[in-house]
Amino acid sequence: MKEYLVELTTTVPDGTESAEVDRRRAAESVRAKELATQGRLFRLWRPVGELRSLGVWRAEDEADLREKVLGSLPLWPWMTAVITPLESHPNDPGRTD
């Protein structure tokens, strides 16, 4: 699988009831754990003081990432994504090949 750096920003639509936001956030946590178990979500960070996340995700290609991985997130309809394909750097200390 290929790796992607993904910046996700979630914007809750005006007028959304707090119960719906809570429900989606709880479901998002469950889905993130499932994707991590499948090897699709490798790492995830939140910049200090910001409501966005940065993560390393794995997928067959960008279409697979958008449709089957990110598209499966309960908050996805409220998200914008900046996707950057990654490749190994020759000086990466974690490189295995």
Phi, psi and omega per residue, in radians:
M1 nan 2.652 3.100
K2 -1.565 2.708 3.118
E3 -1.877 2.568 -3.122
Y4 -2.380 2.384 2.942
L5 -1.544 2.176 -3.076
V6 -2.186 2.201 3.022
E7 -1.799 2.072 -3.119
L8 -1.976 2.296 3.051
T9 -2.138 2.209 -3.120
T10 -1.845 2.260 3.070
T11 -2.186 1.946 3.137
V12 -1.290 2.234 3.141
P13 -1.065 2.448 3.074
D14 -0.949 2.430 3.093
G15 1.524 -0.032 3.123
T16 -1.253 2.285 -3.128
E17 -1.191 2.514 -3.097
S18 -1.069 -0.553 3.115
A19 -1.112 -0.651 3.111
E20 -1.196 -0.708 3.091
V21 -1.086 -0.809 3.127
D22 -1.066 -0.737 -3.135
R23 -1.090 -0.809 -3.133
R24 -1.168 -0.680 3.124
R25 -1.126 -0.709 3.106
A26 -1.131 -0.755 3.113
A27 -1.153 -0.596 3.105
E28 -1.086 -0.731 3.119
S29 -1.080 -0.768 3.118
V30 -1.103 -0.803 -3.103
R31 -1.152 -0.682 3.116
A32 -1.054 -0.717 3.108
K33 -1.122 -0.703 3.099
E34 -1.094 -0.785 -3.135
L35 -1.141 -0.621 3.081
A36 -1.142 -0.749 3.114
T37 -1.075 -0.609 3.127
Q38 -1.379 -0.106 -3.106
G39 1.429 0.206 -3.126
R40 -1.509 -0.635 3.074
L41 -1.845 1.983 -3.065
F42 -1.645 -0.874 3.122
R43 -2.517 2.685 3.139
L44 -2.597 2.297 3.129
W45 -2.278 2.762 2.992
R46 -2.178 2.096 3.062
P47 -1.019 2.432 -3.090
V48 -0.969 2.240 3.069
G49 1.326 0.183 -3.107
E50 -2.115 2.714 3.115
L51 -1.848 0.930 3.033
R52 -2.462 2.921 3.131
S53 -2.332 2.696 3.065
L54 -2.159 2.315 -3.110
G55 -2.570 2.767 2.985
V56 -1.823 2.089 -3.099
W57 -2.079 2.714 -3.137
R58 -2.168 2.406 3.125
A59 -2.764 2.895 3.112
E60 -1.130 -0.710 3.107
D61 -2.824 3.135 -3.071
E62 -1.149 -0.600 3.100
A63 -1.095 -0.765 3.092
D64 -1.071 -0.743 3.125
L65 -1.047 -0.855 -3.100
R66 -1.192 -0.765 -3.002
E67 -1.442 -0.865 -2.983
K68 -1.704 -0.390 -3.087
V69 -1.794 -1.303 -3.131
L70 -1.083 -0.666 -3.141
G71 -1.113 -0.269 3.115
S72 -1.540 -0.085 -3.136
L73 -1.329 2.320 3.138
P74 -1.034 -0.491 3.130
L75 -1.556 -0.068 -3.068
W76 -0.888 -0.715 3.133
P77 -1.068 -0.325 -3.130
W78 -1.802 0.093 -3.031
M79 -1.835 2.658 2.853
T80 -2.025 2.568 -3.072
A81 -2.278 2.387 2.951
V82 -1.958 2.047 -3.027
I83 -1.973 2.212 3.120
T84 -2.145 2.024 3.059
P85 -1.139 2.491 -3.118
L86 -2.056 2.653 2.971
E87 -2.401 2.755 -3.100
S88 -1.137 2.476 3.063
H89 -1.646 2.454 -3.122
P90 -1.024 -0.436 -3.122
N91 -1.754 0.195 3.135
D92 -1.126 2.082 -3.116
P93 -1.161 -0.316 3.128
G94 -1.665 0.052 -3.094
R95 -1.100 2.362 -3.095
T96 -1.927 -0.124 -3.113
D97 -1.884 nan nan
